[in-house]
Amino acid sequence: MPAFKRMMDWVVLALVVFGPSLAHADLYRYIDDKGVTVLDSRVPPQFISRGYEVLDSQGRVKLIVPAAPTAAEREANRAALEEQKAQHTADANLLRLYSGSTDLERAQGRQIQQIENQISTSKASIQDLQVEREELQGRAAQAERAGRQVDPDLLAELTAVDAETARLQRLISRKRQEIVETNSDFEKQLERLEFLLNEDR
C-alpha cells in the first residue's frame, strides 16, 4: 500500500508541475535498468521490451503492455507448438486407421501374434541346434575315447552352434520385451482413441 500511495503522489506531483498540458495526457510506468519504478510521459526504447503500464490522468491503469518473452520462453513456446502439431498429426492418423476400439484391439492382437510367432520360430531353431550340438559332442567324445585329437573343424562347429543359440536366446528376450512395449503402446492409443471418439459426439 505505501508503494501505491507513493506512486499516486508522483502522479499528482506530475500534474501539478506540468500543469494542464498533462491533465489529459497518458503517463507510462516502467522499470529502469536499476530496478526502479519510473513514471514518465514516455518509455525509453531500451525499456520497452521489459513491459510497461499506461496510466490515465487520474493515475488509473488503462493498459498493460507485457514484457517481451525471453529466449527461453520463446523456445518453450516453440516446443509447445511443435508438440501440439505432432499430437494433431498423431490423432488424425489414429482416426484414419481405426474406426473404433474393436478395430484397434484386432490390430493389437495381430501384431502380438506376429511377435509370438517369431518367438516360437526361434525356440524351434534352438531345439534343432541342441540336437546338432549333441551330435557334434558325441563325435568329439568318440575321438577323445579313441585317443585322437578332436577335429578343429568340429570344435569350430560347436562354437558356431553355441553362438547361434545365444543369439536366438537374446532375440527371444527382446521379442518378449517388445510384446510388453507393444501392449503398452496400444493401451495408450486405445485411451486416446476413445477420448477422440467421445469428443466428437
N, C-alpha and C positions, 0 to 999 in steps of 0.2 A: 504493500500500500504506500509506504513512503516514497518508493521509486516512482510510482504512478503520480503521486502528488507533485514530485519534483518535475516530472515531465509536463504536467499540466501547467506548472509555474513557468516553464520555458515557453510554452505556447502563449500564455498570457503576456509574458515579457516581450516575445517577438511581436505580438500585435501592438503592444504599447510603443515599442521602439520604432518599428517600421510604419506604424500608422495605417491609414485607410488603404494604402496600396496592397497590404497583405490581408485586409479584412475578408476578402472573398477568395484569396489565393490558397492553393493546396500547400501543405507542408509535408516534408519527407523525413521519415525516421529510419536510420540505418545504423549499422555498427561499423566503426572505422577499424583501421589496422591495429589499433591499440586495445580493441575490445570495448571502446567507449561508445555509448549510445549518443548519436548526434541527431539534432533536429535542424533541418535546413530547408531552403526553398528549392533545392535541387540535390540530386545524388551524384557525386563524382563518378565518372565512368569506371574507375578502378574498383568501386564498391558495389556496383550494380549486380554483379554475379552473386553477391552474398545475400541478396534479397533485401527488401525494404517494405515499409508501410507508408501509405498515403493518408494523410490526415486532412480533414476539412477545417474550416476556420474556427470551429468550436473544439478542435482537438480530438474529434472522434475519428476512429479508423474507418475509412471508406473503401480501402483496397489493400490487400496483402499480396505482394509480389514475392513468391517463394524463391529461395536460393537456387541457383543453377545446380544440377546434380554433379556430384564428384565423378571422377573416372571410375571409381569402384561402383558407384551407384549406376552409372551408365552401363557398365559391364554386367551388373546384376540384372538390370532391365533387359539387356540384350539376351542374356541367358534365359530369362523367364519367357521372353517372346519365342525363342527357339524351342523351348520345352513345350510351350503351348502349340506351336506349329507341328512339332513331332507327335504330340498327343492327338491332334486333329487328324493327321495322316493315319496314325495307327487305328483310330476309331473308324475312319472311313473304310480302311481295309478289313477291319473286323466285321463291319456290317455288310461288306461286299461278299465276304467268304461264308458267313453263317447267317441264316435267316432266323435262327433261334438256338436255344440251349441244346436241343436234341442234335442238331447238325454238328455243333461243336463237340459234344460228347462222343459222337460217332467218329469224328476226325481224331480225337484223342485216343480212342480205342484202336483205330487203325495204326496210328504212329507207335503206340506202345507195343502192339503185336509185331510190328516190323523189328523193333529193338529186341524183343524176346526171341524172335526167330534167329536173329544174329547171335544171340547168346546160346541158343540151342545148337546152332551150327558149329560154334566154337567148342562147345562141350563135346560134340561128336568127334570133332577133329582131335581133341585132346585124348579121347579114348583110343582113337586109331594110333596116335603117336605112342601111347602107353604100350599097345600091342607090339608096335615096331620096336620100342625100346627093349621090351622083354626078349624079343627075338635077337636083337643085337647083343644084349647082355649074355644071352645063352651062348652065342657064338664066341664071345670073348672068354667066357668061363671055360668052354671046351678047349680053346687054345691054351689057356693057363694050365688046365689039368694035364694037357699033353706035353707040357713043358715048352711050349712055343711062345714066342713073343706075340702079343696081340697086334694085329694089323693096324698100323696108324690110320688107314682109311676108315676102319671100323670105329676106332675111337673118335675120329672126326665126325662120323655119322651120329654117334651117341651125343656128342656135344651139340650138333645141329638140332637133334630131336629135343634135347633139353631146352635149348634156346627158343625153339618154336613153341614148345609147351608153355614156357614162361611168358612169351609174347601173347599167347592166346588167353592166359590167365589174367594178364593185365587188361587185355581187351574186354574180357567179361566184367572185370571190376569197373571199368569206365562205362560200359553199357548199363550196368546196374545203377550207377550214379546218374547216367543220362535219363533213366526211367524216372528217378526221383525229381530231377530238374524239369523234365517234360511235364510230369503231373502237376508240379507247382506252377509252371508257366500256364498250363491250360486252366488251372483253378483261377488264376488272376484274369485270364481272358474271359472266362465264364462270368466272373463277378462284374467285369466291365461291360460285357455284352448285355447282361441283364439290366444293368443300370441304364445303358443307352436305349434299350428297347422300352423300358418303363418311362424314360424321359420323353420318348416320342409319343406316348399315349396321352 
